[in-house]
């Protein structure tokens, strides 16, 4: 073991060394008396300890001036007395007397730990002197005392870590009280369970943490850094594992995850996210704070303790994430993949501690790599939406011109995806950087081309916005193709209106989609809807309105009754047919349905009322009027209000 650093000297002189100046008989008698005093005293420290410690410090100071190990010095008797006093203190701690246990009197614990460090300095200072010399023999003696002291201190360190931890969630059942605790019954006054918030993890009382720091500092100063770190590491690793296991995450092999049904895997992903978030926000910060408190003056130990504890957990998390990223990709997995990506992204700050060792940097790098794989999987899944739209080439029209399932699915998918807009932008940018690295050769040529182009470069959309625009354009084209499956031109325009309005409303409902597509695109969509509306009215109602015109009803100023009767019959037949057919058509959007009815009524009712006012008088009252004048103006309005309800009871026949 390396020599520990030299502590401050007490400033004692040889004249003050009373024990060393007495004759051997007096020394022996004095030693007996000192032991008797130590055994009789209720305190674990001996009244003679300060003076003896001062003498030992003086001896250590003199040894520091001696470079020649071949000429061993005389060892003062006070050194042996000091060793015996340390052994007595250990014996008192182990005596079983509750009042003498380690931790009962913090001041005495501090004195004991300082004495242990002094024994270590003594042993190191005596190393190298000839075997058999007084100095050589005292080297062995002090080593024996130090070993016994360190065995005791190591046990106490373990007790502080283990018993105090179990005390946090249970009633107090420990062999040793915490530091600053005067009596056992004081601690028993605590409630059986003390609720602790997540921010308190690992929830050691401050006095216990202070005690851990004292013990750890003494062990490290005495050259027992390895033993100290091992005790701390094992205890905290077990505690951390217990905390993680409470979150309910199971372990699976890569093969298990590949074969797992999505419903089951989705549940495991949710459990994984819960655990990793708990580690990011509670467990890892808590473990780091504890290590920083206990090993405050030893940053290298803080780094190694935290990185060793974190590494095992993080590697387990990353193995799961990478296995999930390798599963068969499908549209429903996108959002869980993004959740996992965000979870790993939030984990990085918890394991990226400034000025920590390479192991923490390795963990950060491995976490970023696993996140990149999830990001690539997410990009692949989202881009596959493009192929899904292209491959939807069904030849069966949606009944009654309703919103096509592809439209609702795509828009809901995009709407949900845009809730992850920032994350989607991030993974698409990463994907683009990877692609650019793969095409590094062509970049140089593109740079030269840009330099030769005097025009300013066009404003470019982000990679995610570009892909979103592509999907929207493909959906538009697909709906236009599907509209041509309808033989009835009026129904074709109802279909286009339904789908166009659905898309536009989803756009307006998502500020993120609207922001990406822009106002110009929305205005174009609104203009297209108005055009579909006009085309529908022309296809459906132009023939009906033709019946209400004056042309062909009069010859030489006289109304021709047979022609008038035929005109009423034709109107009734056309209007009945429209009502029977279009009352089964579906316009789910209330505003669009209302707009259609209002616009139809605005042209039909005035035209019919005028026609009826001018020509009903030419029909004979009674049966003839009832036969040919089937509708009054208010009936026209009522009938129009039946349109687009999707009511099968009104359907005489279905036409597409």
Number of C-alpha atoms within 10 A of each C-alpha: 8 8 15 17 11 16 13 8 15 15 10 17 12 11 8 12 19 14 21 18 14 13 9 12 9 13 18 15 10 15 19 13 12 19 16 12 15 21 17 11 13 13 16 26 23 22 13 14 19 15 18 24 24 19 28 28 24 19 23 21 17 11 17 12 8 12 8 11 14 9 12 18 18 10 18 17 21 23 22 17 24 24 25 17 25 25 17 18 25 21 14 22 21 14 12 10 10 15 18 19 19 24 23 21 18 17 12 17 22 16 15 22 22 20 23 26 26 26 28 27 24 25 24 20 21 26 17 14 20 16 14 9 15 16 24 19 16 22 22 15 16 24 20 15 20 25 16 16 24 23 13 16 22 21 13 19 21 19 20 26 21 18 18 23 20 16 17 19 14 12 16 20 13 16 13 18 24 27 22 15 17 15 13 17 9 10 15 12 10 11 11 13 12 13 11 12 10 13 12 13 18 23 21 19 15 12 14 21 21 17 23 25 21 18 23 24 23 25 25 18 21 26 21 20 16 12 16 21 19 14 18 22 18 14 16 22 20 13 18 20 13 11 17 18 12 10 14 13 18 9 13 13 10 15 10 12 19 17 11 13 10 16 8 10 17 17 12 20 19 14 16 22 22 17 21 24 18 18 23 21 16 18 24 24 20 19 23 20 17 22 24 19 16 21 22 15 12 13 15 13 20 24 22 19 22 26 25 15 20 23 17 13 16 21 14 11 19 19 15 20 23 17 19 24 23 14 17 11 15 15 15 12 20 21 18 17 25 22 17 24 25 18 19 27 19 15 22 19 14 18 26 18 16 10 11 18 17 12 18 23 18 15 21 22 14 16 22 18 15 23 25 20 21 28 27 19 25 26 23 17 19 24 17 16 20 19 12 14 19 14 10 11 11 9 10 9 18 17 18 23 26 21 25 18 11 16 21 15 11 19 22 14 17 23 19 14 19 20 15 17 18 12 19 21 17 16 25 22 17 17 20 14 12 13 11 13 12 11 11 11 10 11 13 11 10 11 10 10 10 13 9 9 9 7 8 7 8 6 6 8 12 14 18 24 19 13 18 22 17 14 24 19 12 17 21 18 13 18 19 16 12 21 21 17 16 20 12 14 18 21 26 24 25 27 30 25 25 24 27 20 22 20 23 19 14 17 21 14 12 15 15 19 23 16 12 19 18 13 11 9 14 17 12 11 17 15 12 16 22 13 13 20 20 14 16 20 16 14 14 19 17 11 14 18 15 12 21 19 14 13 9 11 17 13 9 6 7 8 15 14 15 10 13 22 20 13 19 22 17 16 23 18 13 17 20 14 15 18 21 22 24 26 24 25 24 22 26 16 15 9 11 17 17 15 13 22 18 15 13 17 19 12 13 19 18 12 16 21 15 13 16 17 9 11 15 16 10 13 18 11 10 8 10 11 15 12 12 19 17 13 17 12 16 11 12 17 18 11 18 22 19 17 24 24 16 21 16 14 9 16 17 13 10 13 13 16
